[in-house]
Amino acid sequence: MDGKLLARISAIVFVTVAITATAIELTRKDEPTASPPVRIVQPERDPLREEQRRCQQLGQKAADDAECLRVWAETRDRFLGRALSPF
């Protein structure tokens, strides 16, 4: 079989497959979503968040503050999904 003939047959097969895939994709109907996304409502006032802000404002001094160490431990436990540590 000649190389040019093989290349032409391959090109025809490729174009046929591409056209078929395009036709299938264009006729496919999108399925509606089951439900709208759920929005999680955050409480207006979070005491932990306020303490985190206070510790942030302390800067380097926060590393020696016992209350900041407690807040960081509670934040870490909340993030990791652990039970709250008894301080």
PDB file of N, CA, C and O in Angstrom:
ATOM      1  N   MET A   1       0.849  -1.173   0.000  1.00  0.00           N
ATOM      2  CA  MET A   1       0.000   0.000   0.000  1.00  0.00           C
ATOM      3  C   MET A   1       0.891   1.232   0.000  1.00  0.00           C
ATOM      4  O   MET A   1       1.893   1.294   0.712  1.00  0.00           O
ATOM      5  N   ASP A   2       0.524   2.163  -0.774  1.00  0.00           N
ATOM      6  CA  ASP A   2       1.265   3.397  -0.965  1.00  0.00           C
ATOM      7  C   ASP A   2       1.148   4.293   0.277  1.00  0.00           C
ATOM      8  O   ASP A   2       0.090   4.313   0.907  1.00  0.00           O
ATOM      9  N   GLY A   3       2.195   5.030   0.644  1.00  0.00           N
ATOM     10  CA  GLY A   3       2.204   5.902   1.824  1.00  0.00           C
ATOM     11  C   GLY A   3       1.207   7.034   1.716  1.00  0.00           C
ATOM     12  O   GLY A   3       0.566   7.394   2.703  1.00  0.00           O
ATOM     13  N   LYS A   4       1.067   7.598   0.533  1.00  0.00           N
ATOM     14  CA  LYS A   4       0.119   8.700   0.325  1.00  0.00           C
ATOM     15  C   LYS A   4      -1.316   8.224   0.501  1.00  0.00           C
ATOM     16  O   LYS A   4      -2.143   8.925   1.085  1.00  0.00           O
ATOM     17  N   LEU A   5      -1.607   7.040  -0.001  1.00  0.00           N
ATOM     18  CA  LEU A   5      -2.953   6.493   0.122  1.00  0.00           C
ATOM     19  C   LEU A   5      -3.286   6.223   1.586  1.00  0.00           C
ATOM     20  O   LEU A   5      -4.404   6.489   2.028  1.00  0.00           O
ATOM     21  N   LEU A   6      -2.336   5.705   2.327  1.00  0.00           N
ATOM     22  CA  LEU A   6      -2.537   5.443   3.750  1.00  0.00           C
ATOM     23  C   LEU A   6      -2.771   6.750   4.512  1.00  0.00           C
ATOM     24  O   LEU A   6      -3.618   6.802   5.403  1.00  0.00           O
ATOM     25  N   ALA A   7      -2.034   7.793   4.170  1.00  0.00           N
ATOM     26  CA  ALA A   7      -2.203   9.098   4.811  1.00  0.00           C
ATOM     27  C   ALA A   7      -3.583   9.676   4.509  1.00  0.00           C
ATOM     28  O   ALA A   7      -4.205  10.264   5.393  1.00  0.00           O
ATOM     29  N   ARG A   8      -4.075   9.522   3.282  1.00  0.00           N
ATOM     30  CA  ARG A   8      -5.401  10.031   2.909  1.00  0.00           C
ATOM     31  C   ARG A   8      -6.504   9.288   3.654  1.00  0.00           C
ATOM     32  O   ARG A   8      -7.455   9.898   4.144  1.00  0.00           O
ATOM     33  N   ILE A   9      -6.366   7.958   3.735  1.00  0.00           N
ATOM     34  CA  ILE A   9      -7.369   7.163   4.452  1.00  0.00           C
ATOM     35  C   ILE A   9      -7.380   7.547   5.928  1.00  0.00           C
ATOM     36  O   ILE A   9      -8.449   7.666   6.526  1.00  0.00           O
ATOM     37  N   SER A  10      -6.202   7.741   6.520  1.00  0.00           N
ATOM     38  CA  SER A  10      -6.118   8.146   7.922  1.00  0.00           C
ATOM     39  C   SER A  10      -6.762   9.513   8.136  1.00  0.00           C
ATOM     40  O   SER A  10      -7.460   9.721   9.128  1.00  0.00           O
ATOM     41  N   ALA A  11      -6.535  10.432   7.222  1.00  0.00           N
ATOM     42  CA  ALA A  11      -7.123  11.767   7.328  1.00  0.00           C
ATOM     43  C   ALA A  11      -8.643  11.701   7.229  1.00  0.00           C
ATOM     44  O   ALA A  11      -9.341  12.391   7.971  1.00  0.00           O
ATOM     45  N   ILE A  12      -9.156  10.888   6.330  1.00  0.00           N
ATOM     46  CA  ILE A  12     -10.609  10.748   6.170  1.00  0.00           C
ATOM     47  C   ILE A  12     -11.226  10.151   7.426  1.00  0.00           C
ATOM     48  O   ILE A  12     -12.280  10.603   7.875  1.00  0.00           O
ATOM     49  N   VAL A  13     -10.574   9.133   8.002  1.00  0.00           N
ATOM     50  CA  VAL A  13     -11.078   8.516   9.229  1.00  0.00           C
ATOM     51  C   VAL A  13     -11.069   9.535  10.361  1.00  0.00           C
ATOM     52  O   VAL A  13     -12.035   9.625  11.119  1.00  0.00           O
ATOM     53  N   PHE A  14      -9.987  10.306  10.483  1.00  0.00           N
ATOM     54  CA  PHE A  14      -9.882  11.306  11.536  1.00  0.00           C
ATOM     55  C   PHE A  14     -10.981  12.363  11.409  1.00  0.00           C
ATOM     56  O   PHE A  14     -11.623  12.713  12.399  1.00  0.00           O
ATOM     57  N   VAL A  15     -11.194  12.864  10.213  1.00  0.00           N
ATOM     58  CA  VAL A  15     -12.220  13.887   9.996  1.00  0.00           C
ATOM     59  C   VAL A  15     -13.607  13.308  10.288  1.00  0.00           C
ATOM     60  O   VAL A  15     -14.447  13.994  10.869  1.00  0.00           O
ATOM     61  N   THR A  16     -13.853  12.076   9.900  1.00  0.00           N
ATOM     62  CA  THR A  16     -15.145  11.437  10.158  1.00  0.00           C
ATOM     63  C   THR A  16     -15.394  11.302  11.657  1.00  0.00           C
ATOM     64  O   THR A  16     -16.492  11.589  12.133  1.00  0.00           O
ATOM     65  N   VAL A  17     -14.388  10.872  12.396  1.00  0.00           N
ATOM     66  CA  VAL A  17     -14.532  10.732  13.846  1.00  0.00           C
ATOM     67  C   VAL A  17     -14.753  12.103  14.486  1.00  0.00           C
ATOM     68  O   VAL A  17     -15.581  12.229  15.388  1.00  0.00           O
ATOM     69  N   ALA A  18     -14.035  13.124  14.040  1.00  0.00           N
ATOM     70  CA  ALA A  18     -14.186  14.468  14.593  1.00  0.00           C
ATOM     71  C   ALA A  18     -15.585  15.018  14.339  1.00  0.00           C
ATOM     72  O   ALA A  18     -16.184  15.619  15.231  1.00  0.00           O
ATOM     73  N   ILE A  19     -16.102  14.822  13.155  1.00  0.00           N
ATOM     74  CA  ILE A  19     -17.452  15.300  12.827  1.00  0.00           C
ATOM     75  C   ILE A  19     -18.494  14.560  13.661  1.00  0.00           C
ATOM     76  O   ILE A  19     -19.441  15.168  14.160  1.00  0.00           O
ATOM     77  N   THR A  20     -18.319  13.256  13.809  1.00  0.00           N
ATOM     78  CA  THR A  20     -19.263  12.471  14.614  1.00  0.00           C
ATOM     79  C   THR A  20     -19.239  12.914  16.071  1.00  0.00           C
ATOM     80  O   THR A  20     -20.297  13.061  16.684  1.00  0.00           O
ATOM     81  N   ALA A  21     -18.065  13.129  16.634  1.00  0.00           N
ATOM     82  CA  ALA A  21     -17.962  13.588  18.028  1.00  0.00           C
ATOM     83  C   ALA A  21     -18.585  14.963  18.199  1.00  0.00           C
ATOM     84  O   ALA A  21     -19.240  15.223  19.209  1.00  0.00           O
ATOM     85  N   THR A  22     -18.394  15.835  17.239  1.00  0.00           N
ATOM     86  CA  THR A  22     -18.993  17.170  17.297  1.00  0.00           C
ATOM     87  C   THR A  22     -20.508  17.090  17.235  1.00  0.00           C
ATOM     88  O   THR A  22     -21.195  17.783  17.985  1.00  0.00           O
ATOM     89  N   ALA A  23     -21.029  16.265  16.363  1.00  0.00           N
ATOM     90  CA  ALA A  23     -22.485  16.118  16.247  1.00  0.00           C
ATOM     91  C   ALA A  23     -23.077  15.557  17.533  1.00  0.00           C
ATOM     92  O   ALA A  23     -24.134  16.009  17.973  1.00  0.00           O
ATOM     93  N   ILE A  24     -22.417  14.589  18.134  1.00  0.00           N
ATOM     94  CA  ILE A  24     -22.916  14.013  19.394  1.00  0.00           C
ATOM     95  C   ILE A  24     -22.904  15.067  20.487  1.00  0.00           C
ATOM     96  O   ILE A  24     -23.862  15.166  21.254  1.00  0.00           O
ATOM     97  N   GLU A  25     -21.843  15.854  20.574  1.00  0.00           N
ATOM     98  CA  GLU A  25     -21.736  16.880  21.620  1.00  0.00           C
ATOM     99  C   GLU A  25     -22.785  17.971  21.439  1.00  0.00           C
ATOM    100  O   GLU A  25     -23.337  18.469  22.421  1.00  0.00           O
ATOM    101  N   LEU A  26     -23.063  18.344  20.203  1.00  0.00           N
ATOM    102  CA  LEU A  26     -24.049  19.401  19.956  1.00  0.00           C
ATOM    103  C   LEU A  26     -25.475  18.943  20.244  1.00  0.00           C
ATOM    104  O   LEU A  26     -26.315  19.759  20.626  1.00  0.00           O
ATOM    105  N   THR A  27     -25.763  17.669  20.072  1.00  0.00           N
ATOM    106  CA  THR A  27     -27.122  17.175  20.316  1.00  0.00           C
ATOM    107  C   THR A  27     -27.338  16.740  21.759  1.00  0.00           C
ATOM    108  O   THR A  27     -28.468  16.451  22.152  1.00  0.00           O
ATOM    109  N   ARG A  28     -26.278  16.689  22.547  1.00  0.00           N
ATOM    110  CA  ARG A  28     -26.394  16.286  23.945  1.00  0.00           C
ATOM    111  C   ARG A  28     -27.086  17.375  24.752  1.00  0.00           C
ATOM    112  O   ARG A  28     -26.784  18.560  24.606  1.00  0.00           O
ATOM    113  N   LYS A  29     -28.017  16.959  25.604  1.00  0.00           N
ATOM    114  CA  LYS A  29     -28.733  17.914  26.441  1.00  0.00           C
ATOM    115  C   LYS A  29     -28.097  17.942  27.824  1.00  0.00           C
ATOM    116  O   LYS A  29     -27.754  16.905  28.391  1.00  0.00           O
ATOM    117  N   ASP A  30     -27.949  19.157  28.353  1.00  0.00           N
ATOM    118  CA  ASP A  30     -27.403  19.287  29.701  1.00  0.00           C
ATOM    119  C   ASP A  30     -28.459  18.890  30.711  1.00  0.00           C
ATOM    120  O   ASP A  30     -29.620  19.282  30.600  1.00  0.00           O
ATOM    121  N   GLU A  31     -28.047  18.108  31.698  1.00  0.00           N
ATOM    122  CA  GLU A  31     -28.968  17.706  32.749  1.00  0.00           C
ATOM    123  C   GLU A  31     -29.091  18.836  33.762  1.00  0.00           C
ATOM    124  O   GLU A  31     -28.084  19.431  34.146  1.00  0.00           O
ATOM    125  N   PRO A  32     -30.299  19.138  34.197  1.00  0.00           N
ATOM    126  CA  PRO A  32     -30.454  20.207  35.181  1.00  0.00           C
ATOM    127  C   PRO A  32     -29.843  19.787  36.521  1.00  0.00           C
ATOM    128  O   PRO A  32     -29.818  18.606  36.868  1.00  0.00           O
ATOM    129  N   THR A  33     -29.363  20.762  37.246  1.00  0.00           N
ATOM    130  CA  THR A  33     -28.777  20.458  38.542  1.00  0.00           C
ATOM    131  C   THR A  33     -29.868  20.056  39.514  1.00  0.00           C
ATOM    132  O   THR A  33     -31.008  20.507  39.404  1.00  0.00           O
ATOM    133  N   ALA A  34     -29.518  19.208  40.462  1.00  0.00           N
ATOM    134  CA  ALA A  34     -30.494  18.671  41.409  1.00  0.00           C
ATOM    135  C   ALA A  34     -31.068  19.766  42.297  1.00  0.00           C
ATOM    136  O   ALA A  34     -32.280  19.824  42.506  1.00  0.00           O
ATOM    137  N   SER A  35     -30.218  20.623  42.813  1.00  0.00           N
ATOM    138  CA  SER A  35     -30.675  21.704  43.681  1.00  0.00           C
ATOM    139  C   SER A  35     -29.660  22.833  43.624  1.00  0.00           C
ATOM    140  O   SER A  35     -28.498  22.621  43.277  1.00  0.00           O
ATOM    141  N   PRO A  36     -30.105  24.027  43.964  1.00  0.00           N
ATOM    142  CA  PRO A  36     -29.161  25.137  43.964  1.00  0.00           C
ATOM    143  C   PRO A  36     -28.137  24.952  45.085  1.00  0.00           C
ATOM    144  O   PRO A  36     -28.422  24.272  46.071  1.00  0.00           O
ATOM    145  N   PRO A  37     -26.966  25.538  44.949  1.00  0.00           N
ATOM    146  CA  PRO A  37     -25.953  25.383  45.994  1.00  0.00           C
ATOM    147  C   PRO A  37     -26.450  25.935  47.329  1.00  0.00           C
ATOM    148  O   PRO A  37     -27.171  26.931  47.383  1.00  0.00           O
ATOM    149  N   VAL A  38     -26.052  25.270  48.385  1.00  0.00           N
ATOM    150  CA  VAL A  38     -26.477  25.657  49.718  1.00  0.00           C
ATOM    151  C   VAL A  38     -25.511  26.708  50.249  1.00  0.00           C
ATOM    152  O   VAL A  38     -24.294  26.536  50.179  1.00  0.00           O
ATOM    153  N   ARG A  39     -26.048  27.773  50.769  1.00  0.00           N
ATOM    154  CA  ARG A  39     -25.223  28.831  51.334  1.00  0.00           C
ATOM    155  C   ARG A  39     -25.180  28.655  52.842  1.00  0.00           C
ATOM    156  O   ARG A  39     -26.218  28.557  53.498  1.00  0.00           O
ATOM    157  N   ILE A  40     -23.979  28.616  53.381  1.00  0.00           N
ATOM    158  CA  ILE A  40     -23.809  28.452  54.815  1.00  0.00           C
ATOM    159  C   ILE A  40     -23.895  29.833  55.464  1.00  0.00           C
ATOM    160  O   ILE A  40     -23.204  30.771  55.067  1.00  0.00           O
ATOM    161  N   VAL A  41     -24.743  29.928  56.448  1.00  0.00           N
ATOM    162  CA  VAL A  41     -24.934  31.197  57.133  1.00  0.00           C
ATOM    163  C   VAL A  41     -23.983  31.262  58.320  1.00  0.00           C
ATOM    164  O   VAL A  41     -24.000  30.397  59.195  1.00  0.00           O
ATOM    165  N   GLN A  42     -23.170  32.283  58.337  1.00  0.00           N
ATOM    166  CA  GLN A  42     -22.237  32.492  59.427  1.00  0.00           C
ATOM    167  C   GLN A  42     -22.884  33.375  60.487  1.00  0.00           C
ATOM    168  O   GLN A  42     -23.628  34.297  60.150  1.00  0.00           O
ATOM    169  N   PRO A  43     -22.615  33.110  61.753  1.00  0.00           N
ATOM    170  CA  PRO A  43     -23.147  33.992  62.780  1.00  0.00           C
ATOM    171  C   PRO A  43     -22.545  35.391  62.627  1.00  0.00           C
ATOM    172  O   PRO A  43     -21.416  35.548  62.160  1.00  0.00           O
ATOM    173  N   GLU A  44     -23.306  36.384  63.023  1.00  0.00           N
ATOM    174  CA  GLU A  44     -22.836  37.754  62.857  1.00  0.00           C
ATOM    175  C   GLU A  44     -21.609  38.041  63.708  1.00  0.00           C
ATOM    176  O   GLU A  44     -20.707  38.758  63.274  1.00  0.00           O
ATOM    177  N   ARG A  45     -21.566  37.496  64.895  1.00  0.00           N
ATOM    178  CA  ARG A  45     -20.461  37.766  65.808  1.00  0.00           C
ATOM    179  C   ARG A  45     -19.805  36.446  66.193  1.00  0.00           C
ATOM    180  O   ARG A  45     -20.456  35.555  66.738  1.00  0.00           O
ATOM    181  N   ASP A  46     -18.522  36.330  65.908  1.00  0.00           N
ATOM    182  CA  ASP A  46     -17.771  35.130  66.254  1.00  0.00           C
ATOM    183  C   ASP A  46     -16.691  35.531  67.258  1.00  0.00           C
ATOM    184  O   ASP A  46     -15.723  36.198  66.890  1.00  0.00           O
ATOM    185  N   PRO A  47     -16.848  35.132  68.517  1.00  0.00           N
ATOM    186  CA  PRO A  47     -15.868  35.532  69.525  1.00  0.00           C
ATOM    187  C   PRO A  47     -14.449  35.038  69.213  1.00  0.00           C
ATOM    188  O   PRO A  47     -13.474  35.725  69.518  1.00  0.00           O
ATOM    189  N   LEU A  48     -14.334  33.872  68.618  1.00  0.00           N
ATOM    190  CA  LEU A  48     -13.012  33.351  68.273  1.00  0.00           C
ATOM    191  C   LEU A  48     -12.344  34.251  67.245  1.00  0.00           C
ATOM    192  O   LEU A  48     -11.149  34.529  67.342  1.00  0.00           O
ATOM    193  N   ARG A  49     -13.103  34.701  66.270  1.00  0.00           N
ATOM    194  CA  ARG A  49     -12.566  35.575  65.234  1.00  0.00           C
ATOM    195  C   ARG A  49     -12.085  36.901  65.840  1.00  0.00           C
ATOM    196  O   ARG A  49     -11.046  37.431  65.446  1.00  0.00           O
ATOM    197  N   GLU A  50     -12.845  37.424  66.795  1.00  0.00           N
ATOM    198  CA  GLU A  50     -12.451  38.674  67.442  1.00  0.00           C
ATOM    199  C   GLU A  50     -11.144  38.495  68.217  1.00  0.00           C
ATOM    200  O   GLU A  50     -10.284  39.376  68.205  1.00  0.00           O
ATOM    201  N   GLU A  51     -11.001  37.358  68.885  1.00  0.00           N
ATOM    202  CA  GLU A  51      -9.761  37.088  69.617  1.00  0.00           C
ATOM    203  C   GLU A  51      -8.587  36.896  68.661  1.00  0.00           C
ATOM    204  O   GLU A  51      -7.464  37.296  68.968  1.00  0.00           O
ATOM    205  N   GLN A  52      -8.841  36.289  67.505  1.00  0.00           N
ATOM    206  CA  GLN A  52      -7.783  36.135  66.509  1.00  0.00           C
ATOM    207  C   GLN A  52      -7.300  37.500  66.034  1.00  0.00           C
ATOM    208  O   GLN A  52      -6.100  37.720  65.867  1.00  0.00           O
ATOM    209  N   ARG A  53      -8.233  38.407  65.819  1.00  0.00           N
ATOM    210  CA  ARG A  53      -7.869  39.767  65.399  1.00  0.00           C
ATOM    211  C   ARG A  53      -7.028  40.464  66.471  1.00  0.00           C
ATOM    212  O   ARG A  53      -6.049  41.144  66.164  1.00  0.00           O
ATOM    213  N   ARG A  54      -7.427  40.285  67.738  1.00  0.00           N
ATOM    214  CA  ARG A  54      -6.684  40.908  68.831  1.00  0.00           C
ATOM    215  C   ARG A  54      -5.253  40.367  68.858  1.00  0.00           C
ATOM    216  O   ARG A  54      -4.298  41.128  69.014  1.00  0.00           O
ATOM    217  N   CYS A  55      -5.115  39.057  68.706  1.00  0.00           N
ATOM    218  CA  CYS A  55      -3.785  38.442  68.712  1.00  0.00           C
ATOM    219  C   CYS A  55      -2.967  38.897  67.504  1.00  0.00           C
ATOM    220  O   CYS A  55      -1.750  39.059  67.593  1.00  0.00           O
ATOM    221  N   GLN A  56      -3.635  39.097  66.393  1.00  0.00           N
ATOM    222  CA  GLN A  56      -2.944  39.560  65.199  1.00  0.00           C
ATOM    223  C   GLN A  56      -2.382  40.962  65.428  1.00  0.00           C
ATOM    224  O   GLN A  56      -1.276  41.277  64.990  1.00  0.00           O
ATOM    225  N   GLN A  57      -3.145  41.787  66.108  1.00  0.00           N
ATOM    226  CA  GLN A  57      -2.702  43.151  66.370  1.00  0.00           C
ATOM    227  C   GLN A  57      -1.560  43.201  67.383  1.00  0.00           C
ATOM    228  O   GLN A  57      -0.778  44.152  67.385  1.00  0.00           O
ATOM    229  N   LEU A  58      -1.457  42.192  68.240  1.00  0.00           N
ATOM    230  CA  LEU A  58      -0.368  42.153  69.212  1.00  0.00           C
ATOM    231  C   LEU A  58       0.982  41.901  68.548  1.00  0.00           C
ATOM    232  O   LEU A  58       2.022  42.303  69.069  1.00  0.00           O
ATOM    233  N   GLY A  59       0.958  41.245  67.420  1.00  0.00           N
ATOM    234  CA  GLY A  59       2.192  40.972  66.700  1.00  0.00           C
ATOM    235  C   GLY A  59       3.034  39.933  67.411  1.00  0.00           C
ATOM    236  O   GLY A  59       2.527  38.875  67.784  1.00  0.00           O
ATOM    237  N   GLN A  60       4.325  40.219  67.608  1.00  0.00           N
ATOM    238  CA  GLN A  60       5.269  39.284  68.218  1.00  0.00           C
ATOM    239  C   GLN A  60       4.914  38.992  69.676  1.00  0.00           C
ATOM    240  O   GLN A  60       5.195  37.901  70.171  1.00  0.00           O
ATOM    241  N   LYS A  61       4.310  39.939  70.357  1.00  0.00           N
ATOM    242  CA  LYS A  61       3.943  39.750  71.762  1.00  0.00           C
ATOM    243  C   LYS A  61       2.904  38.649  71.933  1.00  0.00           C
ATOM    244  O   LYS A  61       2.775  38.092  73.023  1.00  0.00           O
ATOM    245  N   ALA A  62       2.164  38.327  70.885  1.00  0.00           N
ATOM    246  CA  ALA A  62       1.124  37.306  70.960  1.00  0.00           C
ATOM    247  C   ALA A  62       1.708  35.922  71.241  1.00  0.00           C
ATOM    248  O   ALA A  62       1.017  35.055  71.776  1.00  0.00           O
ATOM    249  N   ALA A  63       2.968  35.712  70.886  1.00  0.00           N
ATOM    250  CA  ALA A  63       3.600  34.409  71.116  1.00  0.00           C
ATOM    251  C   ALA A  63       3.778  34.123  72.602  1.00  0.00           C
ATOM    252  O   ALA A  63       3.898  32.965  73.002  1.00  0.00           O
ATOM    253  N   ASP A  64       3.796  35.170  73.420  1.00  0.00           N
ATOM    254  CA  ASP A  64       3.943  35.005  74.866  1.00  0.00           C
ATOM    255  C   ASP A  64       2.616  35.139  75.608  1.00  0.00           C
ATOM    256  O   ASP A  64       2.566  34.941  76.822  1.00  0.00           O
ATOM    257  N   ASP A  65       1.555  35.469  74.903  1.00  0.00           N
ATOM    258  CA  ASP A  65       0.248  35.681  75.523  1.00  0.00           C
ATOM    259  C   ASP A  65      -0.487  34.344  75.644  1.00  0.00           C
ATOM    260  O   ASP A  65      -0.716  33.667  74.641  1.00  0.00           O
ATOM    261  N   ALA A  66      -0.855  33.968  76.864  1.00  0.00           N
ATOM    262  CA  ALA A  66      -1.516  32.680  77.095  1.00  0.00           C
ATOM    263  C   ALA A  66      -2.874  32.614  76.392  1.00  0.00           C
ATOM    264  O   ALA A  66      -3.253  31.566  75.870  1.00  0.00           O
ATOM    265  N   GLU A  67      -3.595  33.720  76.379  1.00  0.00           N
ATOM    266  CA  GLU A  67      -4.911  33.739  75.725  1.00  0.00           C
ATOM    267  C   GLU A  67      -4.768  33.522  74.214  1.00  0.00           C
ATOM    268  O   GLU A  67      -5.587  32.827  73.612  1.00  0.00           O
ATOM    269  N   CYS A  68      -3.750  34.102  73.607  1.00  0.00           N
ATOM    270  CA  CYS A  68      -3.524  33.906  72.171  1.00  0.00           C
ATOM    271  C   CYS A  68      -3.136  32.455  71.874  1.00  0.00           C
ATOM    272  O   CYS A  68      -3.565  31.888  70.869  1.00  0.00           O
ATOM    273  N   LEU A  69      -2.343  31.872  72.730  1.00  0.00           N
ATOM    274  CA  LEU A  69      -1.982  30.464  72.545  1.00  0.00           C
ATOM    275  C   LEU A  69      -3.224  29.577  72.613  1.00  0.00           C
ATOM    276  O   LEU A  69      -3.339  28.614  71.855  1.00  0.00           O
ATOM    277  N   ARG A  70      -4.158  29.896  73.519  1.00  0.00           N
ATOM    278  CA  ARG A  70      -5.406  29.145  73.628  1.00  0.00           C
ATOM    279  C   ARG A  70      -6.252  29.322  72.369  1.00  0.00           C
ATOM    280  O   ARG A  70      -6.817  28.362  71.845  1.00  0.00           O
ATOM    281  N   VAL A  71      -6.330  30.575  71.889  1.00  0.00           N
ATOM    282  CA  VAL A  71      -7.118  30.869  70.685  1.00  0.00           C
ATOM    283  C   VAL A  71      -6.539  30.128  69.489  1.00  0.00           C
ATOM    284  O   VAL A  71      -7.291  29.568  68.692  1.00  0.00           O
ATOM    285  N   TRP A  72      -5.228  30.114  69.351  1.00  0.00           N
ATOM    286  CA  TRP A  72      -4.606  29.421  68.224  1.00  0.00           C
ATOM    287  C   TRP A  72      -4.851  27.915  68.302  1.00  0.00           C
ATOM    288  O   TRP A  72      -5.079  27.264  67.283  1.00  0.00           O
ATOM    289  N   ALA A  73      -4.803  27.371  69.507  1.00  0.00           N
ATOM    290  CA  ALA A  73      -5.064  25.938  69.666  1.00  0.00           C
ATOM    291  C   ALA A  73      -6.510  25.614  69.292  1.00  0.00           C
ATOM    292  O   ALA A  73      -6.779  24.607  68.637  1.00  0.00           O
ATOM    293  N   GLU A  74      -7.437  26.476  69.714  1.00  0.00           N
ATOM    294  CA  GLU A  74      -8.847  26.250  69.384  1.00  0.00           C
ATOM    295  C   GLU A  74      -9.087  26.391  67.882  1.00  0.00           C
ATOM    296  O   GLU A  74      -9.856  25.627  67.298  1.00  0.00           O
ATOM    297  N   THR A  75      -8.440  27.350  67.269  1.00  0.00           N
ATOM    298  CA  THR A  75      -8.558  27.548  65.824  1.00  0.00           C
ATOM    299  C   THR A  75      -8.020  26.332  65.075  1.00  0.00           C
ATOM    300  O   THR A  75      -8.640  25.858  64.123  1.00  0.00           O
ATOM    301  N   ARG A  76      -6.876  25.834  65.503  1.00  0.00           N
ATOM    302  CA  ARG A  76      -6.270  24.659  64.873  1.00  0.00           C
ATOM    303  C   ARG A  76      -7.179  23.438  65.018  1.00  0.00           C
ATOM    304  O   ARG A  76      -7.366  22.676  64.069  1.00  0.00           O
ATOM    305  N   ASP A  77      -7.744  23.258  66.221  1.00  0.00           N
ATOM    306  CA  ASP A  77      -8.646  22.125  66.440  1.00  0.00           C
ATOM    307  C   ASP A  77      -9.899  22.237  65.582  1.00  0.00           C
ATOM    308  O   ASP A  77     -10.373  21.243  65.033  1.00  0.00           O
ATOM    309  N   ARG A  78     -10.429  23.441  65.468  1.00  0.00           N
ATOM    310  CA  ARG A  78     -11.628  23.653  64.648  1.00  0.00           C
ATOM    311  C   ARG A  78     -11.320  23.350  63.189  1.00  0.00           C
ATOM    312  O   ARG A  78     -12.111  22.708  62.499  1.00  0.00           O
ATOM    313  N   PHE A  79     -10.169  23.815  62.726  1.00  0.00           N
ATOM    314  CA  PHE A  79      -9.783  23.595  61.334  1.00  0.00           C
ATOM    315  C   PHE A  79      -9.586  22.116  61.035  1.00  0.00           C
ATOM    316  O   PHE A  79     -10.017  21.628  59.991  1.00  0.00           O
ATOM    317  N   LEU A  80      -8.935  21.403  61.949  1.00  0.00           N
ATOM    318  CA  LEU A  80      -8.645  19.987  61.737  1.00  0.00           C
ATOM    319  C   LEU A  80      -9.813  19.081  62.082  1.00  0.00           C
ATOM    320  O   LEU A  80      -9.745  17.875  61.845  1.00  0.00           O
ATOM    321  N   GLY A  81     -10.883  19.633  62.635  1.00  0.00           N
ATOM    322  CA  GLY A  81     -12.068  18.843  62.950  1.00  0.00           C
ATOM    323  C   GLY A  81     -11.918  18.012  64.201  1.00  0.00           C
ATOM    324  O   GLY A  81     -12.621  17.015  64.367  1.00  0.00           O
ATOM    325  N   ARG A  82     -11.035  18.391  65.070  1.00  0.00           N
ATOM    326  CA  ARG A  82     -10.842  17.670  66.327  1.00  0.00           C
ATOM    327  C   ARG A  82     -11.790  18.211  67.385  1.00  0.00           C
ATOM    328  O   ARG A  82     -12.353  19.296  67.244  1.00  0.00           O
ATOM    329  N   ALA A  83     -11.954  17.432  68.444  1.00  0.00           N
ATOM    330  CA  ALA A  83     -12.723  17.910  69.588  1.00  0.00           C
ATOM    331  C   ALA A  83     -11.929  19.047  70.222  1.00  0.00           C
ATOM    332  O   ALA A  83     -10.699  19.058  70.169  1.00  0.00           O
ATOM    333  N   LEU A  84     -12.626  19.989  70.814  1.00  0.00           N
ATOM    334  CA  LEU A  84     -11.947  21.135  71.412  1.00  0.00           C
ATOM    335  C   LEU A  84     -11.062  20.677  72.572  1.00  0.00           C
ATOM    336  O   LEU A  84     -11.460  19.864  73.406  1.00  0.00           O
ATOM    337  N   SER A  85      -9.859  21.225  72.592  1.00  0.00           N
ATOM    338  CA  SER A  85      -8.927  20.829  73.646  1.00  0.00           C
ATOM    339  C   SER A  85      -9.297  21.506  74.953  1.00  0.00           C
ATOM    340  O   SER A  85      -9.693  22.671  74.939  1.00  0.00           O
ATOM    341  N   PRO A  86      -9.182  20.816  76.087  1.00  0.00           N
ATOM    342  CA  PRO A  86      -9.591  21.392  77.387  1.00  0.00           C
ATOM    343  C   PRO A  86      -8.502  22.292  77.947  1.00  0.00           C
ATOM    344  O   PRO A  86      -7.537  21.800  78.533  1.00  0.00           O
ATOM    345  N   PHE A  87      -8.639  23.596  77.776  1.00  0.00           N
ATOM    346  CA  PHE A  87      -7.696  24.550  78.356  1.00  0.00           C
ATOM    347  C   PHE A  87      -8.285  25.166  79.583  1.00  0.00           C
ATOM    348  O   PHE A  87      -7.646  26.001  80.223  1.00  0.00           O
TER     349      PHE A  87
END
